[in-house]
């Protein structure tokens, strides 16, 4: 097993969930989304983030609006839709179940 590949696949598997979590509460500019993920040690580059944001938007989980910026061109701010909040709630339940299952497997061998 190539450990770096395994780690990358694990991160990739939860990245969309993490993006929804970061956006839960307030609209954010892509740079702010990346910063929120980096603070949680989920390193993501723009080339990875933008396709995910577009997919989540096309699935009706996100929307965006343009805002003028005093520091350059207008910025696109992303936010969860009502459906995005609903899906986030469902993912939170699934995540809790997954964490519990992994803990049970870990503790079984202890």
Rosetta constraint file for C-alpha pairs under 8 A:
AtomPair CA 1 CA 6 HARMONIC 7.54 0.50
AtomPair CA 2 CA 6 HARMONIC 6.43 0.50
AtomPair CA 3 CA 7 HARMONIC 6.14 0.50
AtomPair CA 4 CA 8 HARMONIC 6.10 0.50
AtomPair CA 5 CA 9 HARMONIC 6.15 0.50
AtomPair CA 6 CA 10 HARMONIC 6.24 0.50
AtomPair CA 7 CA 11 HARMONIC 6.29 0.50
AtomPair CA 8 CA 12 HARMONIC 6.02 0.50
AtomPair CA 9 CA 13 HARMONIC 6.07 0.50
AtomPair CA 10 CA 14 HARMONIC 6.82 0.50
AtomPair CA 11 CA 15 HARMONIC 5.98 0.50
AtomPair CA 11 CA 42 HARMONIC 7.35 0.50
AtomPair CA 12 CA 16 HARMONIC 7.88 0.50
AtomPair CA 14 CA 18 HARMONIC 6.19 0.50
AtomPair CA 15 CA 19 HARMONIC 6.17 0.50
AtomPair CA 16 CA 20 HARMONIC 6.35 0.50
AtomPair CA 16 CA 52 HARMONIC 7.11 0.50
AtomPair CA 17 CA 21 HARMONIC 6.27 0.50
AtomPair CA 17 CA 88 HARMONIC 7.10 0.50
AtomPair CA 17 CA 91 HARMONIC 6.93 0.50
AtomPair CA 18 CA 22 HARMONIC 6.14 0.50
AtomPair CA 18 CA 37 HARMONIC 7.43 0.50
AtomPair CA 19 CA 23 HARMONIC 6.25 0.50
AtomPair CA 19 CA 33 HARMONIC 7.17 0.50
AtomPair CA 19 CA 37 HARMONIC 7.60 0.50
AtomPair CA 20 CA 24 HARMONIC 6.09 0.50
AtomPair CA 20 CA 80 HARMONIC 7.19 0.50
AtomPair CA 20 CA 84 HARMONIC 7.50 0.50
AtomPair CA 20 CA 88 HARMONIC 6.46 0.50
AtomPair CA 21 CA 88 HARMONIC 7.28 0.50
AtomPair CA 22 CA 33 HARMONIC 6.49 0.50
AtomPair CA 22 CA 36 HARMONIC 6.36 0.50
AtomPair CA 22 CA 37 HARMONIC 7.32 0.50
AtomPair CA 23 CA 27 HARMONIC 6.35 0.50
AtomPair CA 23 CA 28 HARMONIC 6.61 0.50
AtomPair CA 23 CA 33 HARMONIC 7.33 0.50
AtomPair CA 23 CA 78 HARMONIC 7.46 0.50
AtomPair CA 23 CA 79 HARMONIC 5.92 0.50
AtomPair CA 23 CA 80 HARMONIC 6.41 0.50
AtomPair CA 24 CA 79 HARMONIC 7.57 0.50
AtomPair CA 24 CA 80 HARMONIC 6.62 0.50
AtomPair CA 24 CA 85 HARMONIC 7.44 0.50
AtomPair CA 26 CA 79 HARMONIC 6.52 0.50
AtomPair CA 27 CA 77 HARMONIC 5.66 0.50
AtomPair CA 27 CA 78 HARMONIC 5.18 0.50
AtomPair CA 27 CA 79 HARMONIC 4.43 0.50
AtomPair CA 27 CA 80 HARMONIC 7.67 0.50
AtomPair CA 28 CA 32 HARMONIC 5.87 0.50
AtomPair CA 28 CA 33 HARMONIC 6.32 0.50
AtomPair CA 28 CA 77 HARMONIC 4.98 0.50
AtomPair CA 28 CA 78 HARMONIC 5.33 0.50
AtomPair CA 28 CA 79 HARMONIC 6.66 0.50
AtomPair CA 29 CA 33 HARMONIC 6.45 0.50
AtomPair CA 29 CA 75 HARMONIC 6.74 0.50
AtomPair CA 29 CA 76 HARMONIC 5.95 0.50
AtomPair CA 29 CA 77 HARMONIC 4.50 0.50
AtomPair CA 29 CA 78 HARMONIC 6.28 0.50
AtomPair CA 30 CA 34 HARMONIC 6.26 0.50
AtomPair CA 30 CA 46 HARMONIC 7.85 0.50
AtomPair CA 30 CA 49 HARMONIC 7.86 0.50
AtomPair CA 30 CA 50 HARMONIC 7.94 0.50
AtomPair CA 30 CA 76 HARMONIC 7.51 0.50
AtomPair CA 30 CA 77 HARMONIC 7.16 0.50
AtomPair CA 30 CA 78 HARMONIC 7.55 0.50
AtomPair CA 31 CA 35 HARMONIC 6.17 0.50
AtomPair CA 32 CA 36 HARMONIC 6.11 0.50
AtomPair CA 33 CA 37 HARMONIC 6.29 0.50
AtomPair CA 34 CA 38 HARMONIC 6.06 0.50
AtomPair CA 34 CA 43 HARMONIC 7.65 0.50
AtomPair CA 34 CA 44 HARMONIC 6.26 0.50
AtomPair CA 34 CA 45 HARMONIC 7.18 0.50
AtomPair CA 34 CA 46 HARMONIC 7.66 0.50
AtomPair CA 34 CA 49 HARMONIC 7.75 0.50
AtomPair CA 35 CA 39 HARMONIC 6.12 0.50
AtomPair CA 36 CA 40 HARMONIC 6.67 0.50
AtomPair CA 37 CA 41 HARMONIC 6.42 0.50
AtomPair CA 37 CA 42 HARMONIC 4.92 0.50
AtomPair CA 37 CA 43 HARMONIC 6.40 0.50
AtomPair CA 37 CA 44 HARMONIC 7.11 0.50
AtomPair CA 38 CA 42 HARMONIC 5.06 0.50
AtomPair CA 38 CA 43 HARMONIC 5.06 0.50
AtomPair CA 38 CA 44 HARMONIC 7.15 0.50
AtomPair CA 44 CA 48 HARMONIC 6.42 0.50
AtomPair CA 44 CA 49 HARMONIC 6.63 0.50
AtomPair CA 45 CA 49 HARMONIC 6.22 0.50
AtomPair CA 46 CA 50 HARMONIC 5.91 0.50
AtomPair CA 47 CA 51 HARMONIC 7.22 0.50
AtomPair CA 48 CA 52 HARMONIC 6.76 0.50
AtomPair CA 49 CA 53 HARMONIC 6.13 0.50
AtomPair CA 50 CA 54 HARMONIC 6.15 0.50
AtomPair CA 51 CA 55 HARMONIC 6.15 0.50
AtomPair CA 52 CA 56 HARMONIC 6.11 0.50
AtomPair CA 53 CA 57 HARMONIC 6.06 0.50
AtomPair CA 53 CA 62 HARMONIC 7.60 0.50
AtomPair CA 54 CA 58 HARMONIC 6.07 0.50
AtomPair CA 55 CA 59 HARMONIC 6.16 0.50
AtomPair CA 56 CA 60 HARMONIC 6.43 0.50
AtomPair CA 56 CA 61 HARMONIC 5.34 0.50
AtomPair CA 56 CA 62 HARMONIC 5.81 0.50
AtomPair CA 57 CA 61 HARMONIC 5.54 0.50
AtomPair CA 57 CA 62 HARMONIC 4.44 0.50
AtomPair CA 57 CA 63 HARMONIC 5.76 0.50
AtomPair CA 58 CA 62 HARMONIC 7.87 0.50
AtomPair CA 60 CA 81 HARMONIC 7.01 0.50
AtomPair CA 60 CA 83 HARMONIC 6.80 0.50
AtomPair CA 60 CA 84 HARMONIC 6.98 0.50
AtomPair CA 61 CA 80 HARMONIC 5.91 0.50
AtomPair CA 61 CA 81 HARMONIC 5.38 0.50
AtomPair CA 61 CA 82 HARMONIC 7.55 0.50
AtomPair CA 61 CA 83 HARMONIC 5.63 0.50
AtomPair CA 61 CA 84 HARMONIC 3.82 0.50
AtomPair CA 61 CA 85 HARMONIC 7.58 0.50
AtomPair CA 61 CA 87 HARMONIC 7.67 0.50
AtomPair CA 62 CA 78 HARMONIC 6.53 0.50
AtomPair CA 62 CA 79 HARMONIC 5.51 0.50
AtomPair CA 62 CA 80 HARMONIC 4.52 0.50
AtomPair CA 62 CA 81 HARMONIC 5.20 0.50
AtomPair CA 62 CA 84 HARMONIC 6.22 0.50
AtomPair CA 63 CA 78 HARMONIC 5.75 0.50
AtomPair CA 63 CA 79 HARMONIC 5.55 0.50
AtomPair CA 63 CA 80 HARMONIC 6.34 0.50
AtomPair CA 63 CA 81 HARMONIC 6.22 0.50
AtomPair CA 64 CA 76 HARMONIC 6.24 0.50
AtomPair CA 64 CA 77 HARMONIC 5.26 0.50
AtomPair CA 64 CA 78 HARMONIC 4.29 0.50
AtomPair CA 64 CA 79 HARMONIC 6.08 0.50
AtomPair CA 65 CA 76 HARMONIC 5.58 0.50
AtomPair CA 65 CA 77 HARMONIC 5.37 0.50
AtomPair CA 65 CA 78 HARMONIC 6.75 0.50
AtomPair CA 66 CA 74 HARMONIC 6.18 0.50
AtomPair CA 66 CA 75 HARMONIC 5.46 0.50
AtomPair CA 66 CA 76 HARMONIC 4.54 0.50
AtomPair CA 66 CA 77 HARMONIC 6.23 0.50
AtomPair CA 67 CA 74 HARMONIC 5.32 0.50
AtomPair CA 67 CA 75 HARMONIC 5.23 0.50
AtomPair CA 67 CA 76 HARMONIC 6.40 0.50
AtomPair CA 67 CA 77 HARMONIC 7.19 0.50
AtomPair CA 68 CA 73 HARMONIC 6.86 0.50
AtomPair CA 68 CA 74 HARMONIC 4.26 0.50
AtomPair CA 68 CA 75 HARMONIC 6.30 0.50
AtomPair CA 69 CA 73 HARMONIC 6.05 0.50
AtomPair CA 69 CA 74 HARMONIC 5.18 0.50
AtomPair CA 69 CA 75 HARMONIC 6.44 0.50
AtomPair CA 80 CA 84 HARMONIC 5.12 0.50
AtomPair CA 80 CA 85 HARMONIC 6.17 0.50
AtomPair CA 81 CA 85 HARMONIC 6.32 0.50
AtomPair CA 82 CA 86 HARMONIC 6.35 0.50
AtomPair CA 83 CA 87 HARMONIC 6.13 0.50
AtomPair CA 84 CA 88 HARMONIC 6.00 0.50
AtomPair CA 85 CA 89 HARMONIC 6.25 0.50
AtomPair CA 86 CA 90 HARMONIC 6.49 0.50
AtomPair CA 87 CA 91 HARMONIC 6.11 0.50
AtomPair CA 88 CA 92 HARMONIC 6.09 0.50
AtomPair CA 89 CA 93 HARMONIC 6.54 0.50
AtomPair CA 90 CA 94 HARMONIC 6.37 0.50
AtomPair CA 91 CA 95 HARMONIC 5.91 0.50
AtomPair CA 92 CA 96 HARMONIC 6.22 0.50
AtomPair CA 93 CA 97 HARMONIC 6.33 0.50
AtomPair CA 94 CA 98 HARMONIC 6.16 0.50
AtomPair CA 95 CA 99 HARMONIC 6.11 0.50
AtomPair CA 96 CA 100 HARMONIC 6.11 0.50
AtomPair CA 97 CA 101 HARMONIC 6.12 0.50
AtomPair CA 98 CA 102 HARMONIC 6.19 0.50
AtomPair CA 99 CA 103 HARMONIC 6.14 0.50
AtomPair CA 100 CA 104 HARMONIC 6.20 0.50
AtomPair CA 101 CA 105 HARMONIC 6.34 0.50
AtomPair CA 102 CA 106 HARMONIC 6.15 0.50
AtomPair CA 103 CA 107 HARMONIC 5.98 0.50
AtomPair CA 104 CA 108 HARMONIC 5.93 0.50
AtomPair CA 105 CA 109 HARMONIC 7.03 0.50
AtomPair CA 106 CA 110 HARMONIC 6.91 0.50
